Amino acid sequence: MFYDRISFSLSYLNLAGLLEKPGRGLFKISTIGFQFLEEPEKLTSFVEKEVQKNYKLKKALVTSPIDLEESKTESLTPQEKLFNSFNKIRDALILAQVLAPQVDATD
């Protein structure tokens, strides 16, 4: 149970940008994280706000899923199907980058 709480804490601190992950199993306090070490009473509200931003962005992406219709792709070669899937994933990532500033502006 203790291990789970540590994992959740590290995950939320990373989502909030207070930690950096230079490698597997390694964590480093970011410059923003060092600022919150001086004012720990503001830490909880900041982490909650940043996690909500990430949640809103993920929710926006889920509401516009990647459409993989089999009926349109039946006559395509496997390479063409792979290329089309790649393009749809790339478009979704571009959409995520476009939506991220909009999510920040709403907070």
C-alpha positions as CSV (number, residue, x, y, z in Angstrom):
1,M,0.0,0.0,0.0
2,F,2.8,2.4,0.8
3,Y,4.5,1.6,-2.5
4,D,1.3,2.4,-4.3
5,R,1.0,5.8,-2.6
6,I,4.6,6.7,-3.5
7,S,3.9,5.7,-7.1
8,F,0.7,7.8,-7.3
9,S,2.6,10.7,-5.8
10,L,5.4,10.5,-8.2
11,S,3.0,10.2,-11.1
12,Y,1.0,13.3,-10.0
13,L,4.1,15.3,-9.4
14,N,5.4,14.4,-12.8
15,L,2.1,15.3,-14.5
16,A,2.3,18.7,-12.7
17,G,5.8,19.3,-14.0
18,L,7.4,19.3,-10.6
19,L,9.5,16.3,-11.4
20,E,11.6,15.2,-14.4
21,K,12.3,11.6,-15.3
22,P,15.8,11.5,-16.7
23,G,15.7,7.7,-16.8
24,R,13.8,4.6,-15.8
25,G,13.2,4.7,-12.1
26,L,15.0,8.0,-11.7
27,F,13.3,11.3,-10.7
28,K,14.7,14.8,-10.5
29,I,13.1,17.8,-8.9
30,S,12.4,20.4,-11.7
31,T,13.0,24.1,-11.3
32,I,9.3,24.6,-10.6
33,G,9.5,21.8,-8.0
34,F,12.3,23.7,-6.2
35,Q,10.1,26.8,-6.1
36,F,7.4,24.8,-4.3
37,L,9.8,23.5,-1.8
38,E,9.9,27.0,-0.5
39,E,6.1,27.3,-0.3
40,P,4.8,23.8,0.3
41,E,1.3,25.0,1.3
42,K,0.6,25.9,-2.3
43,L,1.7,22.5,-3.6
44,T,-1.6,20.6,-3.4
45,S,-3.7,23.2,-5.2
46,F,-1.0,23.5,-7.9
47,V,-0.8,19.8,-8.5
48,E,-4.6,19.4,-8.6
49,K,-4.9,22.3,-11.2
50,E,-2.2,20.8,-13.4
51,V,-3.6,17.3,-13.2
52,Q,-7.0,18.7,-14.2
53,K,-5.4,20.4,-17.3
54,N,-4.0,17.0,-18.4
55,Y,-7.4,15.3,-17.7
56,K,-9.2,17.9,-19.9
57,L,-6.7,17.4,-22.7
58,K,-7.1,13.6,-22.6
59,K,-10.9,13.9,-22.4
60,A,-10.8,16.2,-25.5
61,L,-8.7,13.5,-27.3
62,V,-11.0,10.7,-26.3
63,T,-14.1,12.6,-27.6
64,S,-12.4,12.6,-31.1
65,P,-11.1,9.1,-31.4
66,I,-9.1,7.9,-34.4
67,D,-11.5,6.4,-36.9
68,L,-10.3,3.1,-38.3
69,E,-13.1,1.9,-40.6
70,E,-12.6,-1.5,-42.1
71,S,-15.0,-1.0,-45.0
72,K,-12.8,1.7,-46.5
73,T,-9.6,-0.2,-46.0
74,E,-10.5,-3.7,-47.4
75,S,-9.0,-3.0,-50.8
76,L,-5.8,-1.5,-49.4
77,T,-2.5,-3.3,-49.1
78,P,-1.1,-3.9,-45.6
79,Q,1.5,-1.1,-46.3
80,E,-1.3,1.3,-47.3
81,K,-3.3,0.4,-44.1
82,L,-0.2,1.0,-42.0
83,F,0.5,4.3,-43.7
84,N,-3.2,5.5,-43.2
85,S,-3.1,4.4,-39.5
86,F,0.2,6.4,-39.1
87,N,-1.4,9.5,-40.6
88,K,-4.4,9.2,-38.4
89,I,-2.2,8.9,-35.3
90,R,-0.1,11.8,-36.4
91,D,-3.2,14.0,-37.0
92,A,-4.5,13.1,-33.5
93,L,-1.1,14.2,-32.0
94,I,-1.2,17.4,-33.9
95,L,-4.8,18.0,-32.7
96,A,-3.5,17.4,-29.1
97,Q,-0.8,20.0,-29.6
98,V,-3.4,22.5,-30.9
99,L,-5.8,21.8,-28.1
100,A,-3.2,22.0,-25.3
101,P,-2.9,25.8,-25.4
102,Q,-6.8,26.1,-25.5
103,V,-7.0,23.9,-22.4
104,D,-4.4,26.2,-20.7
105,A,-6.4,29.3,-21.7
106,T,-9.6,28.0,-20.1
107,D,-8.0,27.7,-16.6
